Amino acid sequence: MRSTILAALLVVFAAPAGLRAQAVESAEPFKVGTFQIDGKATVALVLRDALIVDIGAANAELELSQTYPHLAAPADMLELIGQYEYGLKFRLYEIVNHLVAENRLAGNARADYVHDVGDVKILAPILYPSKLMNAAVNFYTHACEGCTEEELQARTRERQENRGVPYLFLKPTRGAIIGSGEDIVMPYGRDRIEWEVEMAIVFGRAGKYISASRAYDHVFGYMVAMDISDRGGRPPGGYGSGSDWFVGKGHDTFAPHGPWIVPKEFYGDPMERLHQSLVIDGVTVQEARAGDMIHNIPELIEYASSLITVFPGDVLQSGTSGGTGAGRVERATGSGYLQAGETISASIEGIGTLTHSVIVEESVPADLSGAQLPPVESYRRPR
């Protein structure tokens, strides 16, 4: 016993005399993201929506001072999220506080690991979540696209009286998830492609059967997302005559994410703050606030976790509002669907904006057997 106490005292006295207490607040709010820096995918802090701070390099500089203990920097966003509540959060606070206190963000003293956002390539923040869950038809206005005001009010009253449980579906991750600035590709022959702006909730702690009252304890933060959708359906014949969710949701590039993640402590309650919008070539086609949601975010989390365990880095999208192509919003193209050459931007106030160009896949390999998904025009009448 005496030897144990002596060993503990030796550890205390051997520690650097100036060892600092861990920071408990950040001098500035920040976001986190993944960026291509010097040819590598790099996790970084985002300050003032303009400055990108390489976390690994900033942490190495901080540790040159003996007043900071060693703490391994995260190799990727999944590690950052998993370690955030186990000490990494406070190290990130210390990095921000050091940069601000030492004037390392601007002028001649600016650190060489601080980059302008325009000088780096923005990647999807999480490469890649183990699962991407999406709420379907979770806004009253989306449940009644193209309705008159009277029809919308009547449908809303009916749904409020019988909300049922949420409807969730899965989208692929790798292949579907892209970062801001990457092209959205309309697959060959698939000409009924729609847009949906959504808030993406990023989980920070694992959990199963998470009650709505404890839901935010498991949240790491929030980002902007789009659920791009193929409304062309499947051709007739064969098995199945209903909706094909793999066709509708599963194509490459159909899950834009980013441009970065706002940790929850810097955003607040999304059910009070959420304001999302989507613009195509300068025309606002979607705009909504959280009050239009049928099932709120804590309820979505409770439902999702009653089906499957959620893990750090998993993503749950909360659904979209009215104003999709199904509502036939008029734009310069005169179409209710996306067209090649259009620019689509999705924004959530307090988080950021995703911006993408729309391109079309011009052809498929000549040696396909015919088992591939055919062009919509081959089995549907023209619009």
C-alpha positions, -999 to +999 in steps of 0.1 A: +000+000+000+028+024+010+046+016-023+015+024-043+011+058-027+048+066-032+045+057-069+015+079-073+033+108-057+063+103-079+040+106-110+026+139-097+059+154-089+074+142-122+047+160-142+058+194-158+055+222-133+034+243-157+010+216-169-022+233-178-057+225-167-078+212-196-098+239-214-135+236-208-146+263-233-136+273-268-126+309-275-146+306-308-173+282-321-160+258-347-171+232-372-152+201-382-147+186-417-126+166-440-105+183-467-079+174-493-047+190-481-014+183-498-031+154-516-044+137-485-078+135-468-073+155-436-096+162-407-097+199-398-114+226-378-134+252-396-132+287-381-154+316-392-166+295-422-134+307-439-103+291-422-094+254-423-071+243-395-052+210-399-059+193-366-028+170-367-004+198-374-020+222-349-019+195-322+018+188-329+026+225-325+006+227-293+025+198-278+059+215-284+050+232-251+055+209-221+024+225-206+002+203-228+001+165-223+004+143-254-029+134-270-031+115-303-047+134-331-076+116-350-067+100-382-101+105-397-136+119-389-148+086-375-120+087-350-127+123-342-163+116-335-156+085-314-130+103-293-148+136-290-165+131-256-135+112-243-111+141-241-106+151-277-132+179-275-112+197-249-080+194-269-098+210-299-108+238-276-072+242-266-061+244-302-086+271-309-077+290-278-040+289-286-046+301-322-067+330-310-045+340-280-013+339-301-028+356-331-019+326-353-049+330-376-040+361-397-011+383-407+026+374-405+020+352-375-006+330-393+003+293-389+013+274-420-013+248-412-041+273-414-056+274-450-082+295-467-113+274-475-110+283-512-075+268-513-085+233-503-109+207-517-139+200-495-146+163-491-176+147-475-171+150-437-175+113-429-157+088-452-179+068-446-207+062-421-215+025-413-251+034-421-271+063-436-307+063-424-334+086-439-368+097-428-394+095-456-423+119-459-416+136-426-428+171-434-465+179-437-458+200-468-440+171-485-468+147-477-491+170-498-470+181-527-490+202-552-520+206-529-541+237-525-538+255-492-571+240-481-561+205-490-528+209-472-546+221-440-570+192-442-542+166-448-521+181-420-550+178-395-555+141-406-518+133-402-515+151-368-544+129-355-527+097-368-490+102-371-481+066-367-444+058-364-417+072-387-408+055-420-371+051-424-350+037-453-313+031-459-291+046-486-257+034-496-227+052-482-195+048-502-204+057-538-235+076-529-220+101-505-202+131-520-188+163-507-197+199-517-185+208-551-186+173-566-210+167-595-244+151-590-246+125-619-280+116-634-276+080-644-279+070-681-315+072-693-329+082-658-345+115-665-369+119-635-343+130-608-355+151-579-338+170-551-345+170-513-327+192-488-324+176-453-307+180-420-283+152-412-279+142-375-245+127-368-244+102-339-216+106-313-224+077-289-235+042-295-270+032-283-300+009-286-335+018-275-326+054-269-356+073-255-366+106-271-358+122-237-322+110-240-318+114-277-295+145-278-270+127-254-262+105-284-258+133-310-224+146-320-236+173-344-254+183-376-246+188-413-264+197-445-275+168-467-294+161-499-315+131-507-313+129-545-341+107-558-349+088-590-386+089-596-384+068-628-393+036-610-387+000-622-398-015-655-428-038-657-425-075-653-406-097-630-409-096-592-424-066-574-448-040-586-445-014-558-419+012-551-383+002-556-363+021-529-330+008-543-337+023-577-352+055-561-324+062-536-294+041-543-275+056-573-239+070-571-237+106-560-272+106-546-262+115-510-244+149-508-231+156-473-214+186-456-199+209-462-188+202-426-203+192-393-214+216-365-208+200-330-241+202-311-228+226-285-224+253-311-258+248-328-285+245-301-318+228-304-325+220-341-362+218-333-361+255-325-334+266-349-337+246-381-342+266-413-334+247-445-337+258-481-327+246-516-320+268-547-317+257-583-301+282-607-311+311-584-347+299-579-357+289-543-377+257-546-377+245-510-378+263-477-389+250-443-385+252-406-386+224-380-422+231-371-433+215-404-419+181-392-443+153-386-419+134-362-393+155-345-356+146-343-357+129-308-386+108-320-367+098-351-337+088-330-359+067-307-375+049-336-342+043-355-325+029-324-354+007-316-346-011-348-308-012-349-279-001-327-265+033-338-228+039-336-205+070-336-205+084-371-238+070-382-261+095-399-298+100-397-315+125-421-347+141-409-366+144-441-375+171-465-403+196-470-426+205-499-411+219-531-396+188-547-400+180-583-432+162-575-446+197-568-436+208-603-418+240-592-413+260-623-377+270-631-359+283-662-358+248-677-396+245-673-392+210-659-402+195-626-370+174-626-333+182-625-316+190-658-280+186-669-261+219-664-282+232-635-265+243-602-282+231-570-274+246-536-288+233-503-284+254-471-292+252-434-288+284-415-260+282-390-244+252-407-235+259-443-243+253-480-237+224-503-233+234-540-233+209-569-234+209-606-257+184-623-243+163-651-257+134-671-242+100-677-240+099-715-236+061-721-232+027-707-208-001-718-217-018-750-213-054-736-241-053-711-265-082-713-297-063-708-300-070-671-291-034-662-317-008-652-332+005-685-338+041-695-371+055-682-383+063-717-382+026-727-412+018-704-429+051-695-449+074-717-433+109-722-443+135-696 
